[in-house]
């Protein structure tokens, strides 16, 4: 739960009076460039400090806490894999810095690699992976620490169009399987509708609306995405029959 949150960066101010994200909910964040979507994610992750307000996760206000004490995982747009480490070492990194026993690290890394279908890649390095494979490794590294909240900053933007649709379907299936709580930033309405339980719309540093995808695409907030709206309406009407 987020309440009375304000973040100030120079002349930019992000303001969120109230936002509640349910357990296992997949919340998609949309809005024009420069309205504070990434600032919002970085504040949740603990990389930016709010000037006021609370961020309550599992009953505890984490706003004063550093990133390593929040049980929150962030996947940036470029995935930020360590180039000198193998896939196994990348996935294991977060567990090692938390002091997890080596045998438990091995078990959890192999378990998440099985779920994400990357167990055959564990000895490779990031430069030997495709964009889709790098995305899965980044997801594995984030999910293996069992975060209370997973943050995704435009996770499909760096993929080519052929892989983008496949990656979205994979995220949807993975969420259905693992039931993690997620906040996902995107500029793509189709992605938001496919993945989101709800869509939060930001404009000029303010949270303007939170609604279900079918409500959002019929709202004034969807007008900047007008070219995407009509086919999405047809798809959603077909799914409801």
Residue pairs with C-beta under 8 A, 6 or more apart in sequence:
1 18
1 19
1 20
1 21
1 54
1 55
1 56
2 16
2 18
2 19
2 20
2 21
2 53
2 54
2 55
2 56
3 17
3 18
3 53
3 54
3 56
4 17
4 18
4 52
4 53
4 54
5 14
5 15
5 16
5 17
5 43
5 50
5 52
5 53
5 54
5 55
5 63
6 13
6 14
6 15
6 16
6 50
6 51
6 52
6 53
7 13
7 14
7 36
7 39
7 40
7 43
7 48
7 49
7 50
7 51
8 14
8 51
9 39
9 48
12 36
12 39
12 205
13 205
14 36
14 39
14 40
14 43
14 205
14 206
15 205
15 206
15 207
16 40
16 53
16 206
16 207
17 207
19 200
19 207
19 210
21 27
21 149
21 181
21 183
22 181
22 197
23 181
24 179
24 180
24 181
25 181
25 182
25 197
25 198
26 175
26 181
26 182
26 184
26 195
26 196
26 197
27 182
27 183
27 184
27 196
27 197
27 198
27 199
27 200
28 184
28 185
28 186
28 191
28 192
28 195
28 196
28 198
28 199
28 200
29 37
29 40
29 41
29 183
29 184
29 185
29 186
29 199
29 200
29 201
29 202
30 37
30 185
30 186
30 187
30 189
30 192
30 199
30 200
30 201
30 202
30 221
31 37
31 201
31 202
31 203
31 208
32 203
32 224
33 187
35 202
35 203
35 204
35 205
36 202
36 205
37 153
37 185
37 202
38 153
38 185
39 48
40 183
40 185
40 202
41 74
41 151
41 153
41 183
41 185
42 48
42 74
43 49
43 50
43 55
44 55
44 72
44 149
44 151
44 183
45 67
45 70
45 72
45 74
45 151
46 62
46 65
46 66
46 67
46 68
46 69
46 70
46 72
47 67
47 74
49 63
50 63
53 63
54 61
54 63
55 61
55 62
55 63
56 62
57 70
57 71
57 72
57 148
57 149
58 71
58 148
62 69
62 70
62 72
68 97
70 148
70 149
71 145
71 146
71 147
71 148
71 149
72 147
72 148
72 149
72 150
72 151
73 94
73 141
73 142
73 143
73 145
73 147
73 149
73 150
73 151
74 142
74 151
74 153
75 138
75 139
75 142
75 150
75 151
75 152
75 153
75 155
76 153
77 153
77 154
77 155
77 157
77 158
78 158
79 134
79 135
79 137
79 138
79 158
80 138
81 90
81 126
81 134
81 137
81 138
81 141
82 89
82 90
82 93
82 126
83 125
83 126
83 127
84 125
85 93
85 125
85 126
86 122
86 123
86 124
86 125
87 113
87 118
87 121
87 122
87 123
87 124
87 125
87 126
87 129
87 137
88 109
88 113
88 122
88 123
90 126
90 137
90 141
91 109
91 112
91 113
91 122
91 137
91 140
91 141
91 144
92 105
92 109
92 144
93 141
94 141
94 142
94 144
94 145
95 104
95 105
95 108
95 109
95 144
95 145
96 105
98 145
100 108
108 144
109 122
109 140
109 144
110 119
110 122
112 140
112 143
112 144
113 119
113 121
113 122
113 140
115 174
115 177
115 178
116 136
116 139
116 140
116 174
117 136
118 133
118 136
118 137
118 140
121 129
121 133
121 137
126 134
126 137
129 137
130 163
131 158
131 159
131 160
131 163
132 159
132 163
132 166
132 167
135 155
135 156
135 159
135 167
136 170
138 155
139 174
142 150
143 150
143 178
143 180
147 180
148 181
149 181
149 182
149 183
150 180
150 181
150 182
150 183
151 182
151 183
151 184
152 171
152 182
152 183
152 184
152 185
153 185
154 185
154 186
154 187
155 167
155 171
155 184
156 163
156 164
156 167
156 168
156 186
156 188
156 191
157 186
157 187
159 167
168 190
168 191
168 194
168 195
169 194
171 184
171 195
172 194
172 195
175 182
175 195
184 195
184 196
186 192
188 228
189 217
189 222
189 225
189 228
189 229
189 232
190 228
190 232
192 199
192 213
192 216
193 199
193 213
193 216
193 217
193 232
193 235
193 236
196 213
197 212
198 210
198 211
198 212
198 213
199 210
199 211
199 212
199 213
199 216
200 207
200 209
200 210
201 207
201 208
201 209
201 210
201 216
201 221
202 208
203 221
208 221
209 216
209 219
209 221
211 219
213 236
214 236
216 222
217 229
217 232
217 233
217 236
218 233
222 229
